[in-house]
């Protein structure tokens, strides 16, 4: 989980990462998360989708409660909106050349 990534030796390059956390010490409910490491200065200020997603200052990553996905009329869309918008937040604030990172799906 992103909050454990404060040790620079964990990654050799910049990264945008996401995943699912069922719950535990740091969270009291299941969540989806997304973070950029090292965190770009403006990353936390970017607007993301859906509206239920937010930046958690303690964990230093974007959070989407599992219930927001589970209860949505289109769960796949809600989750994809979160993942795509947080990825764009990372690539934009770091100024990565997305054309060199992404492939077109056939």
Secondary structure by P-SEA (a helix, b strand, c coil): ccccccccccccccccbbbbbcccccccccccccccccccccccccccccccccccccccbbbbbaaaaaacccaaaaaaaaaaaaaaaaaaaacccccccccccc
